[in-house]
């Protein structure tokens, strides 16, 4: 019988106004892949932050027993010295440093007086090969994709002689092939005796890679499921997470389509820095009133670049083509003109570009349309509070009040604040870029319901998503992008995963 490498007993963690963890217990066996699942705000990341010393001993109640010893980590260095390494969803890499420099940042090779660069790069190269990367350790982080950056983080963990690897949403920003490669790497490490804890909302990946699944709900441990013993189906995991059966992952909608609300013709965009690189290549598409149009494609297909360039030319250079709103050609030279034309773009990067994390919900909700809560340039704080409270209630945002800083909310609730911000701007056409990335199945369902409410009001929604089930479950029509071009269009009755992937692969061959 395998022995436990980790036990967390009776872990309780309080924040002002909320009990984030309530007597949580977790047991992880040596050499297994153990998954933590739960809705946003359930306490998964908080529990791992307690384990890794980010929340130091003394700030929580309970015991951590690691390799048979009671541990009282005061800093993340304390846990790393014992071989516990955590990789967060937001990667901790410096873009303009090399892979080798990033890999040993804070863990430098050499003496206190001098870094041994030969040892640094030689060891980095060896670790890169171990995680399946062919890049040189001298390559800058900014010059490799997100999938490879995630592997660099794992190589960085290996450099710290990791025994217990914690991954928080490691595949949230990856396409299917990169995600599978990362999961297969975890399985390979498992064969070598490494233990992993993975937090993920992608339940199919959890079922594939995990030996055990511990479900956390509202800060408490609900159950642990064992592969080969318990039901590992997505439906069973969801029931544990939300406390009920979720029979339909996508809410039903009766589509009532109107006239064309937005039409884009022959749209071409070049890279903002490398201005000879075409990132959107003569793209044409349209969306009708009351319609959800999905745009599918692999990472790097140009979907985000297309959306941002349409939204007030907020991305790209040498932009050309025709944009019509309600049949009338418009020239949107900046974001303000786009908002005034009743066009909105919900970014895929809610923390970096969508929200001001250090500001409260109240301020974030009204940011895109301050003139609606102002008079003669003077902000009406009472009206702003009233608006934010109305959206908090309408979208069921979980928070004590609208004075709560957005950075203290879970991912799903941050996404609701971001949606509220753009719903308050009252757009006719709403572009949603990865609207459910990194959020749980329950919060996803609520956001799908919001989308349905918007199109029922006659709004038009363009949804960019890397999750094919989401595209197929929510769209009335599907466009497929690849390498900057629109390569296929399907009515929803003809759209399948196979048809979409076939259209992508065909253009790659061509």
N, C-alpha and C positions, 0 to 999 in steps of 0.2 A: 504493500500500500504506500502510495506517494505521501511524503510529508509536506506540511504547509510551510511555504517560505514566508507567508505573511498572514497575520491575523490583526484585524482592527476590531476592537471590542468597545461597545457602548459609546461610540463617537458622537458627541453633541457639540454643535457650533452655533453660536448666537451672533447675529448682526443687529444693529439698532432697528427695532421694530419687527424683526422676523427671526424665527428659529430655522436656520438653513439645514441643519442636520439634527435628527432626534433619535439618539440611541441606535446608531447605525452599526451593524456588524458585517464583517466581510472576511472570508477565508479564501486564500489563493494557494493552490498547490504548486510545488516546485515543477517547472517545466511545462506549464499549461498556458494556453491563451484564454484569459478570463475577460468576458465582456461586461461592461456596466451600461445598462440602458435605463431610460426614463425620460419623462417629458422635460422640456426646458424649465429650469428652475427647480428640478427635483432634488438637486444637491450632488450630482455626479462629479462635476469639476471641483466643487468645494471639498468633497471627500479626498480627491487626489491632491489638492493643494495642502490639505492637512498632512497627508502622508509624506509629501515631498518637502515639508518644512516651510513652504511659502506662508502658510499660517502656522506660526511657531508654537512649540510646546508652551502651554500656559494660556493660549488663546482659545482652547477647546477643552472639553472633558473627554475622558476615555483613554484607552491604551493602544499603542502600536507595538505589536510583537513581530519582529523581523529576524529571521534566521534564529529563532529561539530566544532572542534577547528583547527586553523592553527598551524601546528607543524613544528619545526625547529630542527630536530634531529642532534646533533653534533657527537654522537657515537652510537654504537649498543646498549649500555646500556640504552641510552635515549629511544629508541624505545621499548626495552624489558620492561622498567618500565611502559609503557602504554599498554602492553599486545600484542605487535607485535613481533613474533618470526619467524626467518627464518632458515630453514634446507637446507643446501647446498647439492649438488650432492656428493661431497667428504665429507664423514661424519667426524664430529669434535669430535671423541672419542679417548681416550688414551687406547691402547690395554692392557697394563699391570696394569691398574687400574680396580677396580670392577665396576659393573653397578651402584651401589649406589654412589660411588665416582665420576664417570663421570656425573651422573645425577645432582649432586649439585655442580659441579666444578665451582667456581666463584659465587656460590649462596649458600654458605655453611650454614648448620643449626647450631645453637648455638650462642655463643658470639664471640666477637673479640679476646678473649683470649683462647677460647677452642671450638672445634667442638663437637657437641652432636651427637655421632655416633649412639646411639640408635634411635634418632629421624630421622637421615639421612636414616638408613636402613629400619626403619618401614615405613616412607613415600615413599621411593623408592619401596618397596614391594607392597604397595597399588597402586601406579601408574602403576607398571608393570602389575598388574591384570587388571587395567582399559584398557590397550592396548592389553590385551589378552596373555600376556607372563606368563608362569608358573615358569620361572627361579628365583632363589634366587638373591636378590640384591647384595649378596657377590660374585657372579660369575664374573670372569674376562671377559672383553670384547673380548679378543682374543679367548675365548672358546665358543663363540656363532657365528652363521652364519650371513651373510650380511643382510638377511631378518629380523632377530631378532634385529640386530644392528639398522636398520632403525626404528623399533618400539621403541627401547630405546631412539632414538633421539626425537620421538614424546612424549614419557613419560617425557623426559627432558624438552620439551616445556611446557607440562602440569604443571610441577613443577614451572614454571615461570608465572602461572596464565594467560595462553595465551588466547587472544580473537580473534586475527587474525593470523592464521598459514599460513606461506608461505613455500611451498615445491618445490624445484628446482630439477627436474628429479628424483623423489623419487623412481621410479621403474626401473631405468636404469640397475641396477645390479641384479634385482630380477627375479626369474622364474615366470611362469604364476600364480601358486597357491599363492605364496607369494605376488605377485602384487595385485591379486584380494582381498586378505585378508586386505591389506593396504587400498585399495580403499573403501572397505566395512566399515573399521574403520572410514574413513573420512565421509562417509554417516551417520554413527552412531553419530559422533560428531555434524554433521549438525542438526540432530534431537534434540540435546541438546542445539542448539543455537550458536555453534561455526561457525565462518567464515573462509574459506580457499581459498588461491590462489595457484593453482598448475601449474607449468611449465612442459610440457612433450612433447616428440616427438611421443609417442605411441598414435595415434589418436583414436584407438578403446577404449582405457582406458579413454581418454578425453570425448568421446561421452557417455560413461557409467556413469561417475561420475559428470560431470559439469552441472551446471544450465545455465551458460553463458560462451561464448568463445570470448575473445578479440584477434584479429589477429594483430600482429605487423610485418611490413615489412620495411626493410631498415631504422629502427629507427623511424618510424612513425606509428600512429594508423590507421589501415585500416577500421576495422568494428568490431562490437560486435554482435554475434549471440546468440539468446535466445532459449532455449529448449522449444519445443511445439509451437514455432512461426516460427522459421527459419529452414532451412534444416541443420541437424546436421550430415550428411553423411561424411565419410572420403573424398570423392571426392570434396565435397563443401568446406571442411576445407582446403584441399590442394590448391584449386583454390585461396582461399584468401591468403594463405601463399606465393605462388610462382607467383601469378598474372596471372595464365593461367591454363587450364585443363591439368592434367598429366594423359593421358588416359591409359598408360601402366606403372605400377610401376616397372616392370623389363624389361630391354631392350632385344630385341630378339637376339638370337645367333644361328648361324648354327654350330653345333658341328662336328668337324673333328678330330677323335681320332686316336692317334698313338700307339706306343708300350708302355709297362709299364715303366714309368720313375722312380718310387720309389715303393719298396715293403718292407713291414714290416711283420716279421713273429715271432710269439710266444713271443711278447714283454712284459716284466714284469718289473714293477718298484715298489720300496718300498718308503715309506715316508722318507724324509731326516732326520727327528728328531726321530719319532717313527718308528724305523727301522723294527719292526715286523708287521707293517701295510702295506698291499699290496694295492696300489692305482691304478695300471694298471695290469690287470690279463690276461696274455697270449693272447694279442691282435694281430690280423693279419689283414692287409688290404693293398690295393695298389691304385695307381693313375696313369693314362696314360697321355701321352703327349696330350695337347689340351683339357684336361678334367678338369671340376670343380667337385670335390668330396665334398659333404657336410657331416659333422659329427654332428648329432643331439643328444640331451640328456638333462636330467634335470641338474640343478646346482649340482655339486658334483659328476657327473658321471665319472670324470677322464679325460675329453677331453683336458683340458689345461695341465694337468700333462703329458699326452701322448705326446702332441706336443712339450713341452719344453724338455722332456727327449730325444726325437729324435734329437732335435736341439742342438747338442753338449753336451748332458747330462747336460743341464742347470737347471734341476730339478731332484731330486730323489736320491736314493741310491740302491745298489745291482741291477743295471740295467742289464737285460739279454735279449737275443733274437737276431734276425738277421735283419740287414738293408741293402738293396741293392739299389744302384742307377745305372740306365741303365744296370741292370742285374749283376752288380759287387758288391760283398759284401764290405762294408766299415765300418771302426771303427772310429767314430767321437768322439774324446775324449774331445773336448772343442768347444766353439762357433767359434773360428777362423777356426778350421778345418771344421766345418759345412759350414761356409761362403765360404771357399776355394773350398769346394765340390759343390758349387752352390745351397746351401739350405738356405732358409731364413724363419724367423719366425716373424710375425707382432703381437706383444703382445696385449692382451686385455686391458692392463693398460698403455695407451699412456703417461699419465702424470708421472706415477711413474717409469716405466721401459723402455718406448719407446723413450722418447725425453728429452733433457735437456732444460727445460723451460726458463732458464735465458740466453740461448744462441740464436743467431739469426738463421733464416731459413738456411742461407748459411752453417753454421757449422753443423747443424743437418742433412742436406741432404747428406753430404759426409762421415759421421762418420763411417759407416759400411765398407767402402772400401777406406780408405785414400790413399792407394798406387796408386789409379787411378788418384789422383790429386797431387801426390808428385813425386819428382825426387831425388834419392839418399838420401831419408829421409828428404828432405826439401819440405815443403808444398808450392804449387803454388796457392797463394791467388786469383790471377786473374782467373785461371782455375776453382777454387772452386766456385767463384762468377758466372762464366759463366754456370757451370753445374746447380747450384741452380736456376738460372734464367730460364734456359731451362725447368726444371721440374715445376717451378712456372707457366710458360705459358702453358705447356702441360696439367697440371692437373687443370688449372683455379683456382689456389690458390688466395684467396682474401687477399691482403696485399699491403702496399705502395711500399715495395721493399724487397729484400732478407736479408736486415740488420735488419728487424723487429724481435724482440724477439718472440720465439714461444709461450711463456706464454701469450702474448697479443693477440693471434689469437683465433677465435671461435673454438669450438670442431671439427666441420667439416673440417676446414682448418688445424687444428693440425693433423687430421687423414690423410689428403693429404700429409703433410710434412713427416709423418711416412711412408706412402706408397712410397713416392719419395726416402726416405733413402734406402729402401730395393730394389726398382726397380733399383737404381743406382748400387747396388751390383750385378746386372744381374744374378739372380738365375734361375735355371731350374725348381725348385720346390719351391713354395711360400705357406707357411702355414699362413692363416689369422685367427686370434682368435678374434671373435666378432668385425669384421671390421667396423660395422656401429653403434656400441653402443653409445647412447647419441647424435646422430646427426640427423638432420632433413631430411625430405623425399626428398627434392631437392638434398642435398649433398649425400644422399644414392644412388640416381639414377646415379650421376656422378661417384661414386665409383664402382657401378655395371658395368658401361661402361668401366672403367679402367680394371676391372677383365676380361671382354670380350675381350678387346684388348690384354691382356697378353696371354690368351689361344689361341687367333687367331694367335699369334706368335709362338705357339707350346709349351708355358710354361704349367706347371701343377699347379693347384691351389687346396689346401685343405682348405675348409672354415668351421670353427667352429662357430655355431651361436645358440643362444637360441630362436631366432625368427623363428618359423616354416614356415611362409609365405616366408621368405628370403631363407631358405634352399630349399624349393620346387620351388621357382621362379628362382633360380640361378644354381642349381646343375644338373649335368648329371647323377649322381648316389648318393645315400644316404646311409651312415652307421649310425647305432644307437648304442650309448653307454649307459650302465647303470651299476652303482656300479663297475666301473673299467673294465668291459668286453664289447666286441663288440657283441651285441645281435641280430642284424639284418642287412641285406643289401638289398636295393631296387633299381632296375633301376627306373629312374625318372617316367616312365609311370605307375609304380605300387605304387609309393610313395604318400601317403596321410597323412594328419594329424592324421586321425583315425588309420591307419596302424602303424604309428610310435609310437603313444601313446599306442596302444595295445601291441606292442612288449615290451615296457618298463614295462607295468603293468603285463604282463605275467611273465617276469623274476623276478619281485618283489614277485609275488605269489610263484614262484618256489624256 
